[in-house]
Amino acid sequence: MTGCDDFELLPRPERLDGDVIWLVFHQGQVLLTEQMGLPTENIHRFCSEASVIEHYLGKVGGAHCVTVELPADANLPDGHRGYDIRQLLGIFDERRFMLASRAAQVLAWYRNHRFCSRCGTQTSPHISDRAMVCSVCEYRQYPRITPCVIMLVLRDGKALLAHSARFNSQMFSCLAGFMEAGETAEQAVHREVLEETGIRIHNLRYHGSQSWPFPHSLMLGFSAEFLSGDISLDDDELTAADWFSPDNLPMIPPPGSIARSLIDDWLSKEQLPEQDWPKQ
């Protein structure tokens, strides 16, 4: 996952001159047009009498990007429909999914930090920083980012994939988990693999990262090689795990996710023709 080279994190200008892309959220969903596009007009101003805060995200491809969250009782505009963020993985390209991810996390931060976590006083947005500031103790609350590791473990041409207890489908994916305080990413990879499957690994290789809005994670992707051990599941986390060869894969994550990127990278190195890669 390489991100988007044309995305610029900029402070909000005094005027939004030129093209503007609006990411409008309602009850946790992103509004898209009938053509599955993002609105290019400030439709939120016609959806509700209540005022909403416009959060400036930056510029992508020369266009300003702004997100807003409509109140629950807003009247949605004709020709638009709401989609869950996870649905966008199968709809958006990497750039648009990155925008939706950033928007969702900024809105969650604003929604969840309207009061000071230190003294309970109501907060207000900082004049220039992305921060909510307490008027009494001046404590600043910045958007929360939670680091996670995700890893594809390889052994003799096979990949270790698991079915999480949280999955609603039969999809299998890479092992993953949150980092703990004082832990390096590499330490977290070793710990998570051992805790969830009883497997020990070595020869870690960093793959890439992805901002993941569920709810505010930064996924750090690794590949690793099997060292020792037999699969012994953590029943609280996983319902199944096994070694899979390229020609016998289960349902895997959709394109656009770092899990799929790890798997596709492995398949390319196994010299499996791209037309034979899984299409889930």
N, C-alpha and C positions, 0 to 999 in steps of 0.2 A: 504494500500500500504506500503510494508515494505522495498522496495529497494532490493539490491543484496549484500549479505554479502561478496562475493568474489571479489567485485570491489574495487580497490585500486587507490586512487588519488595520483599519484607520479610525481615527476619531470622527465623530459625526460633524460634517461640514455645516456651515450656517444655512446653506440652501442645497436641496437635492436637485442639482441641475443634471439634465440628461435622463437616461433610462433608469428606472427603479424596479427592482424585483421585490414583491411583497410576500412574506411567509406569514399567512394568517392562520392562527390556531383557534380551534373551538372544541372545548371538552377533550383536549388531548390529541385532537386530530388536525391534520394539515388540509386546508381547503385547496383543491385543484379544480381547474376548468374542465369542461367536457372533453377537451383535447389533452388532458392529463398534464397541463402546464401550470406553472405558478402565476398568480395574478400579476399584472403589470400596472394595475390601478389601485388606488387606496380605497378598496371596496369596504373596508371596515368602518369608514366614516358614515356609511349608509346603512349599517347593520344594527346599530344600537344607539340609543340616546345617551348612554353612559360613555364617558370619555375613557380612552385606553392609552396606555403608555407605548410609544413607538421606540423600539430598541434597535439602534443602528448596529449592523453586523460587520460592515466593511464593503469592499467592492470586489466583484468577480466579473472578469471579462469586460471591465469598464463600466459596469452597471452597479448602482448603489443597491444594497441589500438591507431590508428593514423587516423586523418581525413584530407582530402584535398578537395579543390574546384577547379574543372576544369574550364578553360575559356569557354566562350559561344561557340567559334568556334572549340572546341576540337572534335576530331574524336573518337566516342565511340567504345570501343572494342567489337568484336564479342562475342556473348554469354552472353551479359549483357543488362539489361533494367532498366530504371529509374522508381522509385516509389515515390509518394508524401508521406510525413511523416504520414499524417492521414491514408493512406492506410496500413501502417505498423502495425497499431493497430490490424488488422485482420490477420496479417501474422506473426509478431514477438511475441516471448514470452516477459515477463517483462524485462529480462536482456538485450536482444538485442534492445528492444524499448528504454530502458534507455540509451544505448550507442548512438543510433541514435539521441535521444533527446539532449544529451550532445554535440554531434558533431555539430548538426544544430545550437545550441546556440553559441558555440565557433566560428563557421564560421561567423555567423551574427555579433557577437561582432567585429571580426577582420575586416570585410567588412565595418562596419559602424563607425569605430573609427580610420581611417587612418589620420585624421587631428585633431588637438587639439580643443576641444570645447571652450576653454578659449581664445586662441590667434590666432587660425587658422593655426599654423605651422604644417607641416607634422610630423607624429609620427612614432615611431619604436617600435618593441616588446622589453619588458624588458628582461634582460639577464636571469632572473630566475623566476620572478613572471608572472602570467597571467595578463599582463597589457600592454597597449600602452602608451609610454612615449613621452612627448613633449621635443624636444632638446633645446627649448628656455626657457620656464617657468617651465619645469620639472613636469608639471601636469600629473598625471597618470589616465588613464581611464580603469577601470576594467570591466569585463563582467557584463552587467546589468541583475538584477533579479527582477522581478515584483511580489510582493506577491498578491495572490488572495484568496478569500474564496469560498468554494462550500459547499452547505448544503442540506441535505435531511430532510424536515419537515414532522413530523408524527402526525396523528390524528386518534384515534380510529381504528387502524389497517389499515389505508390508508396513502399513501404518496403523498405529493404535488409535482407534476411534471409539467414542463412548456415547451412550444415550443418557442424557441428563434426566433426573427426576422432574425437572421443571419443564421439559419439552412436552408439548401437546400432540406432537406428531411422532412418527417413527424415525425421525431424523437422527443421525449419528454425527458427532462433531469432534473437534479437537478438545483435549483437556484444557481447562481454564480455571482461574481463581484469582481472588483479590490478594494484593500484597499486604503484608503486615508491617506495623510500625518498626522502623529500624532495619528493615530487610532490603537487600538488593533484589533486582529483578531476577538475577541468576539463582539466588538462593530460593526465591519464591517458586521458580520453575521446578527445581529439585524437590522442594517440600510438597508442592501440590501433586506432582506425579506420584510420589511415594505415598502420600496420604490417601489419594483417591483410588490407586490401583495396586499399590505394593511394589511397583517397578522402580528400579534405580537406573539412572541415565547418566550419560556423559557426552562430551563433544557438542556442547550447545552452540548454536549459530543464530545470531539476531536476524530477523526477517524484515520487520517493519512495524509500524504502529497505525492505529486507527482510533479516532474519536468515536465513541460509542454511546449513544444517548439513552442508555438503559441502566440507571438514569443519567449518570454523568461520568462514565468510565473513559479511561485512556488505555486501550488494549495494546500491549507490547508483545509482538509475535516472535516466537522462537521455533526452530527445529532442533531435535536432539536425537541421539542414538541410544538404543537399548544397551544396558550394561548387565543387569542381572534381575532375577526375581520372576515370580509367577503372578498372573493377574489375580488380585484379591480386592473386591470392590468395597468402597465405602458406600454402604446401602443408603445413607442419608443424602448422598450427592448423585449417585449413578444407579441406574437400573440394569445396565449391560455395558460391556466393553469387550473388544476383541481385536485381533490383528486382521487387517483386510488387505488383499492384493489389489492392484489397479484394475484388474478385470472382474472383480467381484465386490464392488463397493456397495454399501447400503445407501439410503437416501442421505445426502450431504447438504450442508448449508448452501444458500443461493449465492450467485455472483454478487460482488459488492461488499461482502463481509471479509474480514481478515482471515477467518477460519477457512473460507473457500480459497482465498489467495494462497494460504499455506498448502492446502491440498493440491491446487493447480500447479504450484511451483514444484511440488514433489512429482506429480504426474509428468510434467515436462522433462524432468531429469531422468525419469524411468523410460523416456523415449516412447511413451504411448502417443500415437497420433491424436492431434487435438480433436478431430472429428469423432474420436471414440471416448472423449472425456464425458463424464456424467453431465446431464443438462438440468438437474434439479435446481 
